[in-house]
Amino acid sequence: MKTVFALSVTIAVILLLLIKKEYRIRIITGYTGILILFNLAYDILLIKNTVPFYRPFSQTYYQKEFAQGGEYPDSLLPLILKGKKIYVKDDPYTIEEAKAEGKDYLYAYYHGVNLVNFAKFSGAEVIKDETMNDSAIPGSLRESDFECLGMANDMFRYTFLMNDFWEELGNYFTYQWYYYDHLDPIFAYANILPDKGGKDVYTSDELVILWDSSHEREEEDIYLMTKEYYDDRIRKDPESISSKR
Amino acid sequence: MEIWISNLTDNFTAEYFIKQFLVILAIFLTGIIINFVSGFMRDTMISVLCAFPMGLSLYILCGYMILAAGLYISVKKILFIEAAFLCFLLLIRYLAVKGETGAKTGFFPSLQAKKILPVVLILAAMAAVSVSGIISVSLSNDSMYYFNLYPKALVNYGVLRREFNVMLTDVGLGAAVIGTLPHMFGYNEGFGVLTFFNLNFICIFARAAYNCALKTGRGKGFGVKASLTVTLFLLCAMPFIIISKWVMANVYFMEYMFICFYLFSEFSAGETGETILSFADSLKKGRITDVILISVMVTSMSFLRMEGSMMSILFILIISMMVSLPDTELAVILLLPQILLKLLYDIRIFVLMDINAPYTFLTREKAVIELAALVLVFVYILFLRGRWGFLNRHMGGLILFGLVCVNLVLFLLDRTLYINNMTTFIRNLSNRSGWGAFPVTVLSVVLVTSVCRLTDKKPFKLNGADLFVLGYILLTFAVCFARGNELQENIGDSGNRVLLQIVPMTVFALYIHVLDLMTEG
């Protein structure tokens, strides 16, 4: 269609220029106008379907449209985590333990470590707490209290920038294989409601990130909440104790 | 949840807006001081319009130097280097002014406050609009990680780390340094800087078009109309809209390429091109300082993308045909900094860090080839330029012929890969890979101008812009082959994006031919 139109206009203009040489400037002016309108029409019709556009009124990399599509939670999380104390589990895995549970050996190296690196990189102080090791999010609370921020595989994939592993273990391609090709989607969740003290994950200075450890899955969804909420609703809830490793 | 997120980000909006606005003004101020101290191009308008690109180039180069040298990057170090550069320019300017006799010339050129003030106010308003978010941007995975997370890591850790891995070989360090601006100065995204750069570029493009139209002798009114028309055409071209808004290195490379070409065109305007100036004459006329400043932009441009050095070689070869600077000054000022800085970076990542991933865009072998090519051009300019009449007369044709030969060799090396890449390029051009109606428009204009030239019985001649566009396209084919794997048919494919970068130069080249038509008519 565009080729036919362009060809027709080209032939018409050439003929006009040959026949009406004295009107050359006017013909070229008109021709230029047609070309501008032609390109403009194409832009209006197609450009929105070609690449996504955003108006960054928020002054942040995170755009409100990302929430609708569950994209790039890792551009939102640093805004929340910066300057905070983050409590996490302290449950390292050995390679033998990982293999015994049918998990890839990389699980032993990456489990917990990459998330801790991400949190530190985001400007948080990370505190490992062994007493949290058996905590898990009960299904009922997961449904009612947590919002899904989106898929976090890319967030983990690029934590290769933050690691101190030796060569093959720490390189881009191993991370890509593990988090992009090997694992299923990992999701990030956040409790955005105010806790008992009236604070939410942004206004509270102490937060908890739980990773959802399970024998069945290597994919560990992550849950962000205030420490107050964790102490009140997770730590005390008998349903929240996960089965021992 | 959207409301909660909106409330959360509202906490940062004012602070980040002010910081980014101030950073834009600071970069602009740096550039304008540098331009005025050196009497850049002896043209106030060019000094003002190119202030931001100059300031940004300086930041890029300073950051690059510090990181490539293995030092910790900091604002203090960058300011120190910029101050040292300013002192250097003052010295050059002093030597130039000292050598001038007879006519009164001030140490600093006239600031012409009446002319500058309204322009500066307009630029400040542009900065506010750019940062506000009202002008949209486009984001992709690469924007989030290569252009944001990697620069954030550079600032967080302060140095290049082995753990950065493929980022060191696949991401132009110059582009990453631009991405450090938000993290160095305490805000979050650099979209305002990008948008301001775009708006600034459009002003430069319009100015370049105006100057070009004035040369037809049809008066200022014609110049304004022609400039507005071609600028509007550029703004309506889908590839330009997409690349200019896409938060990646491509937009900076695209616009710096045009800016550098425009500056060299202005630089060479009025020169006979026959007589090579002496160093003393070049110094007196301010040519040396002009080349130093343009070299800052050319060098920083070459570091924006991994294939940037190869593109800058083509650029410098064409420029060497256009200007009458002494060989030594041209080679030393334009090429030597790029060679040395590139060598420094390559040694750091391949020798000191021993980066060795399963696949990287830049490999040791490619780095050596790039450096060898830069050195060859350096030797050519020093020892061969202007000495062989044949070379002088046919340099443009030889460049294109050379690039065709390179492509032929690559084709023979791996026919399948080469043909697949060419097929993908054609499919990207004709399908929905960001090109819109632009390719058929270009073909139409080429046909119309060619037929008119035939009927007018005028010779076909390639100008500098044509030469650069054709050379760039041939070089893009070669560079994409060097990537190793096949190109993909989609807008985000790097080969497609590299080709999209040539749009402003293409529009300008066609504009020159259309102006010729209208003049001859």
Boltz contact constraints between the chains, C-beta under 6 A:
constraints:
  - contact:
      token1: [A, 2]
      token2: [B, 437]
      max_distance: 6.0
  - contact:
      token1: [A, 2]
      token2: [B, 440]
      max_distance: 6.0
  - contact:
      token1: [A, 3]
      token2: [B, 440]
      max_distance: 6.0
  - contact:
      token1: [A, 6]
      token2: [B, 440]
      max_distance: 6.0
  - contact:
      token1: [A, 6]
      token2: [B, 444]
      max_distance: 6.0
  - contact:
      token1: [A, 10]
      token2: [B, 444]
      max_distance: 6.0
  - contact:
      token1: [A, 10]
      token2: [B, 447]
      max_distance: 6.0
  - contact:
      token1: [A, 13]
      token2: [B, 448]
      max_distance: 6.0
  - contact:
      token1: [A, 14]
      token2: [B, 448]
      max_distance: 6.0
  - contact:
      token1: [A, 14]
      token2: [B, 451]
      max_distance: 6.0
  - contact:
      token1: [A, 17]
      token2: [B, 452]
      max_distance: 6.0
  - contact:
      token1: [A, 24]
      token2: [B, 521]
      max_distance: 6.0
  - contact:
      token1: [A, 25]
      token2: [B, 518]
      max_distance: 6.0
  - contact:
      token1: [A, 25]
      token2: [B, 521]
      max_distance: 6.0
  - contact:
      token1: [A, 28]
      token2: [B, 518]
      max_distance: 6.0
  - contact:
      token1: [A, 32]
      token2: [B, 229]
      max_distance: 6.0
  - contact:
      token1: [A, 35]
      token2: [B, 441]
      max_distance: 6.0
  - contact:
      token1: [A, 36]
      token2: [B, 232]
      max_distance: 6.0
  - contact:
      token1: [A, 36]
      token2: [B, 233]
      max_distance: 6.0
  - contact:
      token1: [A, 36]
      token2: [B, 236]
      max_distance: 6.0
  - contact:
      token1: [A, 38]
      token2: [B, 437]
      max_distance: 6.0
  - contact:
      token1: [A, 39]
      token2: [B, 236]
      max_distance: 6.0
  - contact:
      token1: [A, 39]
      token2: [B, 237]
      max_distance: 6.0
  - contact:
      token1: [A, 39]
      token2: [B, 437]
      max_distance: 6.0
  - contact:
      token1: [A, 40]
      token2: [B, 236]
      max_distance: 6.0
  - contact:
      token1: [A, 42]
      token2: [B, 436]
      max_distance: 6.0
  - contact:
      token1: [A, 42]
      token2: [B, 437]
      max_distance: 6.0
  - contact:
      token1: [A, 43]
      token2: [B, 238]
      max_distance: 6.0
  - contact:
      token1: [A, 47]
      token2: [B, 238]
      max_distance: 6.0
  - contact:
      token1: [A, 50]
      token2: [B, 434]
      max_distance: 6.0
  - contact:
      token1: [A, 51]
      token2: [B, 138]
      max_distance: 6.0
  - contact:
      token1: [A, 51]
      token2: [B, 242]
      max_distance: 6.0
  - contact:
      token1: [A, 53]
      token2: [B, 136]
      max_distance: 6.0
  - contact:
      token1: [A, 53]
      token2: [B, 138]
      max_distance: 6.0
  - contact:
      token1: [A, 55]
      token2: [B, 133]
      max_distance: 6.0
  - contact:
      token1: [A, 55]
      token2: [B, 136]
      max_distance: 6.0
  - contact:
      token1: [A, 56]
      token2: [B, 133]
      max_distance: 6.0
  - contact:
      token1: [A, 56]
      token2: [B, 191]
      max_distance: 6.0
  - contact:
      token1: [A, 57]
      token2: [B, 133]
      max_distance: 6.0
  - contact:
      token1: [A, 58]
      token2: [B, 9]
      max_distance: 6.0
  - contact:
      token1: [A, 59]
      token2: [B, 13]
      max_distance: 6.0
  - contact:
      token1: [A, 59]
      token2: [B, 16]
      max_distance: 6.0
  - contact:
      token1: [A, 59]
      token2: [B, 17]
      max_distance: 6.0
  - contact:
      token1: [A, 60]
      token2: [B, 9]
      max_distance: 6.0
  - contact:
      token1: [A, 60]
      token2: [B, 188]
      max_distance: 6.0
  - contact:
      token1: [A, 60]
      token2: [B, 189]
      max_distance: 6.0
  - contact:
      token1: [A, 61]
      token2: [B, 148]
      max_distance: 6.0
  - contact:
      token1: [A, 61]
      token2: [B, 188]
      max_distance: 6.0
  - contact:
      token1: [A, 61]
      token2: [B, 189]
      max_distance: 6.0
  - contact:
      token1: [A, 64]
      token2: [B, 2]
      max_distance: 6.0
  - contact:
      token1: [A, 67]
      token2: [B, 1]
      max_distance: 6.0
  - contact:
      token1: [A, 67]
      token2: [B, 2]
      max_distance: 6.0
  - contact:
      token1: [A, 67]
      token2: [B, 5]
      max_distance: 6.0
  - contact:
      token1: [A, 72]
      token2: [B, 144]
      max_distance: 6.0
  - contact:
      token1: [A, 147]
      token2: [B, 1]
      max_distance: 6.0
  - contact:
      token1: [A, 158]
      token2: [B, 145]
      max_distance: 6.0
  - contact:
      token1: [A, 158]
      token2: [B, 149]
      max_distance: 6.0
  - contact:
      token1: [A, 161]
      token2: [B, 153]
      max_distance: 6.0
  - contact:
      token1: [A, 161]
      token2: [B, 164]
      max_distance: 6.0
  - contact:
      token1: [A, 163]
      token2: [B, 163]
      max_distance: 6.0
  - contact:
      token1: [A, 170]
      token2: [B, 163]
      max_distance: 6.0
  - contact:
      token1: [A, 171]
      token2: [B, 165]
      max_distance: 6.0
  - contact:
      token1: [A, 171]
      token2: [B, 357]
      max_distance: 6.0
  - contact:
      token1: [A, 172]
      token2: [B, 165]
      max_distance: 6.0
  - contact:
      token1: [A, 172]
      token2: [B, 166]
      max_distance: 6.0
  - contact:
      token1: [A, 173]
      token2: [B, 358]
      max_distance: 6.0
  - contact:
      token1: [A, 192]
      token2: [B, 4]
      max_distance: 6.0
  - contact:
      token1: [A, 202]
      token2: [B, 8]
      max_distance: 6.0
